[in-house]
Amino acid sequence: MEQLLVFEPPFFARDGGFIASGAHPALEEARGLRDESRRVIAALEARYRSETTIGSLKIKHNAVLGYFVEVTATHADRLMASAGGRFRHRQTVASAVRFSSDELQELAMKIAEAGERR
């Protein structure tokens, strides 16, 4: 029989962690996003750099915009003209232009939800 609960559960229910690893695939995905979110974002950033051939492209996060793609102003036109409108302009600041994408927003939402699960 498959082990559904951990052998030594936390004392307080608010601490979570009652379900054993591997017992529930959706929970495992959420735990992976929660624990490895920086690596997941870094992998997406590397893929975007490769696909756009913009080496200075970065995915950043702040409290106002959440996650966003940032490039220098010299590369902004390339993202604005991206195929199928993949990147949407969000903000222009003195030294950079910030964009969003559906994929990045969906991933950000999953990461936020994963952080709330225990």
N, C-alpha and C positions, 0 to 999 in steps of 0.2 A: 504494500500500500504506500502511496506517495505521501511524503511528509508535507503537510500544509502549514503548520505552525512551527515557529522556532522553538528550540528546546528550552531556552531560558528567556521568556518574554520580558520586556521592560516593565518596571514597576508601575509607571504611570501610563495610562492609555494615550495621553497627549504626545508621548514620545514616539508612538508608532512602532513599526518594525516587528509586528506580530507574525506576518506571513513569511514563510521560508523562501529563500531564493529558489527560483525555478518553478514555483508552485502556480504562478499566474503570469502568462506571457505579457499581457498589457501592463501589469505592474512592473515587470522586469524592464520593459521599454521605458517606462517613466523613471525608474531608478537609474537606468543607464543615462538618460538625458540629464537627470538631476546631478549625478555624480561626474559625468563626463561632458558637461555642456561646453566648457572651454575648448575641448578637443573637437567637438562637433562643429562649433562655430569656426574654428581654425581650419577644419577640412573644407567647409563651405567657402571660406575666404580664399583658400588655395585654389579651389575649383573655379571661382569667379576670376581670380587673377589669370589663370590659365586660359579660360574661355575668352576673356576680353583682351588679353595680352597687355594689361596694365599692371606693371610690377608694383606700383605704389598703392594699389587698391587695398583698403583696409575695411574690416567690419568692426565697428565700435558700438558702444552702448552708453547712453546717458539717461538720466531720470525723466527728461522731457520727451525725447523721441523714441526711447527704447533702443533696439538694435537698428543700425543703419549702415549703408555702404558709403564710404568716403573716398573721394579722389581729388586730386588737385584740379584747379580750374582748367588747366591745359587739356585734361582728359575728359572733362565733363561732357563735351559734345559727343564723344564716342558712346558714352552711356545713354545720353538722351536719344541718340539715333539707333539704339540697340534694336535688334530684330524683335518684332512683335510687342514693343513697348515693355520689355521685361523689367527694366529699371524705371522707377518713377521719381522725378525730382521732389525732394522734400524741403531742402534748405540750402541757401548759399551763405557762406560766411567768408570772411576776408581771405583766407588762404585755402579754402576747400569748398567742394560742392557735395552735398549729401543726398543719397538716394535710398529708395526702399525697393523691395521686390516681394512678390507674393510668397515665394519660397521662404525668404528670410522672415517674413511676418508670421507665417505658419509655424516655422521652427521656433520663433520667439514665444509664440503662444503655448506650444507644447512644453517648452522649457519652464515657463511660468507655472503651468498646471502641474508639471512634474515636481516642482519645488514645494507645492502645496500638499502633495501626497506624501504619505509616510509609509 
